[in-house]
Amino acid sequence: MSSIGAHRTESPLSGPSAGLATDPTGCDEWFRTKVLKALANGRPAKPHEQVMRKT
């Protein structure tokens, strides 16, 4: 995989750049990179109820 997004800082909720939205291969690669990064995250998981709770 290439380093899509490696040259810029993204928020966790950011979407693909406008160019990737029209390129299915680039969008797929962007999505896979985001998923792999999330799966490799070592932070403990939070229960659904805690995430959805309004503060």
KASULFEN-V77336 format. One record per residue. PSI is psi in whole degrees, -180 to 180 (NA if undefined). BURIAL is # if it has 16 or more other ideal C-beta (glycine too) atoms within 10 Angstrom, else .. D_LAST is the distance of its C-alpha to the last C-alpha in Angstrom with 1 decimal. Layout:
BEGIN
PSI:BURIAL:D_LAST
PSI:BURIAL:D_LAST
END
This chain:
BEGIN
147:.:38.8
178:.:38.8
63:.:36.3
130:#:34.4
-2:#:31.8
-24:.:33.1
-4:.:34.3
159:.:30.9
132:.:27.4
146:.:25.0
159:.:21.2
-22:.:20.0
3:.:19.7
148:.:23.0
-180:.:25.8
156:#:29.5
165:.:31.6
-37:.:33.6
-36:.:36.7
-28:#:35.1
-24:.:34.0
-5:.:37.7
102:.:38.9
-38:.:38.1
-45:.:39.2
-39:#:37.1
-41:#:34.0
-43:.:34.6
-41:#:35.1
-47:#:31.9
-46:.:29.9
-39:.:31.7
-43:#:31.0
-42:#:27.2
-46:.:27.3
-39:.:29.5
-42:.:27.3
-41:.:24.3
-31:.:26.5
-8:.:27.8
126:.:24.5
-1:.:24.7
149:.:21.1
146:.:20.1
152:.:18.5
141:.:15.1
148:.:15.1
-44:.:14.2
-39:.:11.9
-41:.:9.8
-41:.:9.9
-13:.:9.2
133:.:6.4
137:.:3.8
NA:.:0.0
END
